[in-house]
Amino acid sequence: MSLKSGGDISDISIIILGMNDSRTPHEDDLLKQFGYSLRTIRKQAGLSQEDLATKAGFSRSYYTEIETGKRNISILNLYRLAEALGIESAHLLRPPFVQHARPTRTPISHGFLNAPILAEIGLPVEMVKSSMTYSYAILDAIDQTLRSGNAAHLAKNVELANLSSMIGNLLGAGITLASNGLFKRNAPHSYPDLVAQTSEVKDVEIKVALESNQPKGHLAKAGYYLIFRYVLCDVDGKFNPQAILRGDVVTIWEARVGYLDLRHFNKSNTAGDSGKTATLNAEGMRNLAVIYVDLECCPYARNSKSYRAYERLFGS
């Protein structure tokens, strides 16, 4: 394969995914997926963006737009990229490139903290990590299926309260799978979510809340609790706490665990609420040990006391 060298040929109108600049959400996703695949191959080749742009005869800005999914690359430029990478052009489009390029999401490894309460429950931090990875895999598979049918992400298809419940169910399933029979999932809407199957472990209730909200439910029960809080990032996994609109991709930013009793809940029966509710109060949140934090996705302002407290946990 060979192309004569020359200037940037980004104006060529023969393009991969059609010639209309008005793209559907699915087409936007395809371009982002192609960019992710290209970035993976570039890094494997040990090239910087500038290196590859120069070898292919592109400007740095043009190449960056390809890798970020903003540019609908021409067929001739596809060949030039492949030649610069020393591969066949078909390798860049090997279907389905999203599955080959995008690895299974995992929580950040340096974001976990151990706590004595985990040993008391019989719930090692690795089990929590495994449950988060499992949940990401299922959520991402659902989103991929929805997007392939030109539908919105799951977060845009369900109410946030229902989304939180779904996340909690997935996390519970993940822990059960990773526990090798130590835990069994309870029936839906039953307390606790995880039922101990041996004397080595304790029953655990799982609660999930969005952003900096405090979890709530219909019952206030004393027992061991595992709390997760999440944000909705953009498709590249970035979270902007100042953004007016939420993103589409579920990302867990915090996990806490501990023992709670009735004083740690505020009960209400206000109009508009779906029956009696029990919301975890500030004292209850303080009573839980932080075992995971993703500072990049933390919804608190970077100069806030809360954010600085998380930083201190990691010695930052």
N, C-alpha and C positions, 0 to 999 in steps of 0.2 A: 504494500500500500504506500502510495507516495503522492504528495501534493506539493506544487511549487510554492516556495515561501513568498510571502508578500505582506501587505498590510492587513489590518483587521477587516474581516469580511462579514461582520455582524449584520450588515444591511441586506444580505442575501435573503430572498423571500421564501425559499423552500425550507419549510420548518417541520419539526417532528410531529407536533400535535395539532396541526392545522394552522391556518393563516389569520384567524380572527383574534384580535387583541382582547376581545371580551370573552374571558374564559369562565367556565363553570367552576364551582368549588372543587369538584373532582379533578378537573384538569390542573387547577392550582396545586392540589395535593400531589399529582403525578410529577409536576415540575420540582416540587420540594423533595420528593422521594428520589428523583433522578439526581438532584444536587447533593443529597446525602450520600448516595451511592458513589458519585464522582469524588466527593471529599474523602470517603473511605479509601478508594483506590489511589488517590493522590498521596494520602498519608502513608499508605503501604509502600508506595514508590519512593518515599523519603523526599518529596518535593513540597516546597512552600507554594502558596497561591501565586506569588510573583514568579517563581521558577517556572511553573507550568504555563502561566500566561505568556511568558517570554518565549518558551519553547514552541508554543502553539501559534505565536504571532498575534496574540490578543493584547488589548490593554488590560491592566490590572482591574480596573473598575468593571469592564465587561465580563471578565472571568468571574469576579465576585458575584455578579448578578446571576450567573449560571448556577453557581454553587449554592446560592441562597434561594433558588427557585423563582427569581424575579424575571429571568430572561428565558424566552422560548427559543432555544438554540436551533440554528439551521443545520441541515444535514451535512453540508460541507464543513462547517465548524466542528461537528461531531467527529468527522474523520480526522480533522487536524488535532483534536484533543487525543484521540486514540493513538495517532502517530506519535505525538509528543510523549505519551505514556508508554509507548512500545507494546501496545496490545491491539487486538482486532477490535474494530468498532462495535461488532456484535456483543462484545463483552460488556460494553457500557449499557447495553439495552437488554441484557439477558433477563428474560421475564421469570418471575415477577421481581424486579430489582429491589422493591421495597423489602421483601422478606429476606433477601440475601444481605442487604446493606444495613438495615436498621436492627441492631441487637435488642434483645429483650431488656426492657428498662429494669433497673435495680435501684434501690435506695442508695444514697451515697455511703460508702463504707466507713468514712471517717466521721459520719454523723451519729454513730451509736455510742451510748454510754451504758456501762453496766451499773446495776444498783442491787443492794442486798435483798430488796423486796422480790426481785426476780427469782432468786434461789428459794425464797420462802414459798413462792407460788409454784415453783417447779417449771418455770417458763424461761428458758435461756434466751438471751438476746438474739441468737442465731435463728431461733424459731420465729421470732417477730420479724426479722429480716426476710426469712423465707416466705412468710405470709404476705408481706408487702410486694415482693417480687411476683408471687403468684397472682395477686390482685392486679398488678400492672399488666401482666400478660393477658389476663382475661379482658380487662377494660380496653387495652389496645387492640385486641382482636375484634371486639365489638365495634370500636370506632372504625377500624379498617373496613369491616363489612358494610357499615353504614355509609362510609364515604365512597366505597366502590359502587354503591347504588345511588350516588349523588344525593344522599341524605346528610343532614347535619350530624355532628358528633353527639354522642349519648348525652353529654351535659346540656345540650340544647333541646333534647327530646323529652326529658323528664323533669319534673319539679325537683328543686334542690334537696328538699326533705327526702324525697324518694331516692335520689342519687346517693345521699348520705347513708340511707338504709342499705342500698345495694352494696356500697363499699364495705360497710360493716359485715354484711353476709359473706362477701368474698374474703375478707380478712379472717373471719372465723373459720371458713373452709380451709384457708391456707394454713392456719395454725393446726387444725385437725389433721391435715395431710402430713404435716411435718412432725407431728407428735408421736408417730408410731404407736397409736392406740392409747396414749395417755389421756387424751381429751376426746370427747364425743360432742358433736353439735346437738344442741337442744332443739325442740320443735319450734317452728316460727312463733314469734311474739311470746316466747316463754323465757323466764329468768331461771338461771343465768344462760348466756349464750353458749358457753363452753362448760360441759359437765365433766368433772374429774372421774376417771375410770379406775384410778388406783389411789392409794393413800400417799403416793409420792407427790401428787399435785393438788391444787385447789381449784374450786369452781371459779370461773372468770366471766364477768360481764363486759362486753365490748360496746363502746360508745364512739360515735363519729360526729364531727362538727366541721363546718366550713370556716375557713380563715381563722379569725381570732375569737369566734363564737364559743360559748361554753355549751357542752353537750346537754341535751335534755331528752326526756322520755316520759312515758306515762306512769312509771312507778319509781318510787324512792325506796331502795333496798340497800341494806348494809351488806358489804361484801368486797371482794377484790374486783378492781376495774382496770381495764386496758383502754385508754383513750387515744384516739387518733384525730388529728386535725389536718385538713387538706386545703389546697388552693387550686384554682383553675388557670393553668399556664397556657401560653400560645403553643402552636404546633411544634415549635422548636424547643419547647421545654423552658422557655423564659417566663419569669413572673415579674410584673411591674406593680408594686403596691400602690403607685399613684395612678394606675390606669383606670379610666372611667368604666370601661367595659371589661368583664371577666373573659378569660380565654376559654378553651374547650377541653384541655387535657388535665385529667385528675392527677395531682401530685401531692403526696403526703409530706407535710413539712414538719410535723411534730408527733411524737408518741409519748405518752405518760402512763405510769402504772402505780397502783397502790391500793390501800384499803380505805374504803369510805363508809361512814355511818350516816344516819338520818340527818344529823346536823349539817352535813355537807351539801344538802339540797335545799333549794327554795321551791316551795310548792305553790301552785296557782291554779285558779279555775276561772280565768278571765274570759269575757266574751270574745269570740273569734278564735279562741284556742280549741284544738280538737280534744275536748274533754280535759280532765285534770292532767297537769304536767308537772314534772319535777326537773328543775334545771340545776345543774351542778353550779354551786356558788364559788366565789373567789377563794374562800377558805378551803373548799374541797379541791380546787385546782392546785393550791399551794401544798396540799397534803399528798399530792401525787409526784412521784419521782420522774423527772424528764429522762427518757432513755433514747430519744432520737430527735435530732433537729437538722433541718436543711436550711441553713442561713440564707442561701440564695433565693429561697422561696418563702422566707418568713414574711408574713403580712404586716408586721410592725415597722414603723418608720425607723430608718437606720440610726437616727439620733435619739430614739426613745429609750426609756429606762428598761423596758421589756427586752428590746433587741440587745442592749448592752449586757443584760443579765445572761442571755443565751451565749453571747460572745465569751463571757467569763467562764462559762461551763467548759469551754474548749481552750481556755487559757489564751484567748486572742487579745 
